[in-house]
């Protein structure tokens, strides 16, 4: 197969590993910077061009679309879909997962466990909003934030009111979530391919920090997950319609809670923590499904 990998940088770990895995299995990988792709949108023969040449003979596409280029990246991916090319993750599923509020509403509709979350538009509603999520401490998140940026832990009600009002004053969209104290600054990244969790790691925040993102100095280690955690992670990926996803869970007194579903999960942390060939498993999944054009657009909304 000729596999197009939509990535801004071919030297990134995840992109490099996908190239290696594709070549090892006898495929022809080609890296396309999604922002350098441009489209001819017409009713007869939709086309994609890259650096002055028409993109042809592609059998499958792997979207590694960063959050900052979601809109344009998904437009390019949709064009590939219109051309009948198999996407590892569909554009509509990526769009769902990138909208934090929409993704939580979809998880809620499917009965998937998650932290109690509040969303409001006016500072006048802040007091009731805080009551709704159980009072302080609370976690306040920018809807557009990634890798732990724009996430604040407010330990008192007064601090929470001040932070929320400040964000609202800047016209920023935020959500307020209950703080899961028993998680102890740790979360679990479950790597889902198809209907299975094929790897999992525990991410522990460094001392004095509550965000466990590896980009923020968190550490990763191998972990054994429970059947309930496995089931929750797969259900979360299905709710988004994603074939491949990184599902972040918190261990709570009421069971596993989904924090986020990532449509372009990084491979470095999980491969190093587990010693598994995750990139190879992704390519193998594509081999099995690309011919039939089967995708996972099971989630709705």
Secondary structure, 3 states (H helix, E strand, C coil): CEEEEECCCCCCHHHHHHHHHHHHCCCEEEEECHHHEEEECCCCCCEEEECCEECCCCCEEEECCCHHHHHHHHHHHHHHHHCCCEECCCHHHHHHHHCHHHHHHHHHHCCCCECCEECCCCHHHHHHHHHHCCCCCEEEEECCCCCCCCEEEECCHHHHHHHHHHHHHCCCCEEEEECCHHHCCEEEEEEEECCEEEEEEEEECCCCCCCCCHHHCCEEEECCCCHHHHHHHHHHHHHHCCCEEEEEEEEECCEEEEEEEECCCCCHHHHHHHCCCHHHHHHHHHHHHHCCCCCCCCCCC
